[in-house]
Amino acid sequence: MTREQLQEIRDWANAKIATGEEPPWAWYQYMKLRETLDAILDGMAATKPLGSPELELRSGAGLRLVASTDRRESARPHRAVRPVRLPT
């Protein structure tokens, strides 16, 4: 669905709520619908569509795999493991 279609549904739910003629169970469902649509519309506003110029500019600034510069020989060896004495 497009943003405009979602906004139309939200406006319809608001109109139903505003009349005050809906039974309590329906009013509650319209409120849930409006809250859900608000969350979806807010999420759509906060994200960029695929292929947007801003998204393409940032794509090279992410994480990248690099080679390790540490030598394996530089790690300290583990101490000798002592056996654990268990109570008898």
C-alpha positions as CSV (number, residue, x, y, z in Angstrom):
1,M,0.0,0.0,0.0
2,T,1.1,3.5,-0.6
3,R,1.5,6.2,2.0
4,E,-1.5,8.0,0.7
5,Q,-3.7,4.9,0.9
6,L,-2.6,4.3,4.5
7,Q,-3.3,7.9,5.3
8,E,-6.8,7.6,3.9
9,I,-7.5,4.6,6.1
10,R,-6.2,6.5,9.1
11,D,-8.5,9.5,8.3
12,W,-11.4,7.1,7.9
13,A,-10.7,5.5,11.3
14,N,-10.4,9.0,12.9
15,A,-13.7,10.0,11.4
16,K,-15.3,6.9,12.9
17,I,-13.8,7.7,16.3
18,A,-14.9,11.3,16.2
19,T,-18.6,10.6,15.6
20,G,-18.8,9.0,19.1
21,E,-21.6,6.7,17.8
22,E,-19.5,3.6,17.7
23,P,-20.0,0.9,20.4
24,P,-17.1,0.5,22.8
25,W,-15.7,-2.6,21.2
26,A,-15.6,-0.9,17.7
27,W,-14.1,2.3,19.2
28,Y,-11.3,0.2,20.7
29,Q,-10.6,-1.5,17.3
30,Y,-10.5,1.8,15.5
31,M,-8.0,3.1,18.1
32,K,-5.8,0.1,17.6
33,L,-6.0,0.6,13.8
34,R,-5.1,4.2,14.1
35,E,-2.1,3.5,16.4
36,T,-0.9,0.8,14.0
37,L,-1.2,3.0,11.0
38,D,0.7,5.8,12.9
39,A,3.5,3.4,13.6
40,I,3.7,2.2,10.0
41,L,3.5,5.8,8.6
42,D,6.2,6.9,11.1
43,G,8.4,4.0,10.0
44,M,7.9,4.9,6.4
45,A,8.9,8.5,7.1
46,A,12.1,7.4,8.9
47,T,13.4,5.1,6.2
48,K,14.8,5.7,2.8
49,P,13.5,3.7,-0.2
50,L,16.0,1.4,-2.0
51,G,17.9,3.2,-4.7
52,S,17.7,6.6,-3.1
53,P,20.8,8.8,-3.6
54,E,21.4,9.2,0.2
55,L,21.4,5.4,0.6
56,E,23.9,4.9,-2.2
57,L,26.2,7.5,-0.7
58,R,26.3,5.8,2.6
59,S,26.6,2.2,1.3
60,G,30.4,2.5,1.1
61,A,30.8,3.7,4.7
62,G,29.7,0.5,6.4
63,L,31.7,-2.3,8.0
64,R,34.4,-4.0,5.9
65,L,36.5,-7.0,6.4
66,V,40.2,-6.4,7.0
67,A,43.2,-8.6,7.5
68,S,44.5,-9.1,11.0
69,T,47.9,-7.5,11.6
70,D,48.5,-9.5,14.8
71,R,51.0,-12.3,14.6
72,R,50.0,-15.7,16.1
73,E,53.4,-16.0,17.7
74,S,52.8,-12.9,19.8
75,A,50.1,-14.5,21.9
76,R,51.2,-15.7,25.3
77,P,51.0,-19.5,25.8
78,H,48.5,-20.8,28.3
79,R,49.7,-22.0,31.7
80,A,49.9,-25.7,32.3
81,V,46.6,-27.0,33.3
82,R,46.5,-28.5,36.8
83,P,44.1,-31.3,37.6
84,V,41.3,-30.3,39.8
85,R,41.0,-32.3,43.1
86,L,37.5,-33.4,43.7
87,P,36.3,-34.2,47.3
88,T,36.0,-37.8,48.1
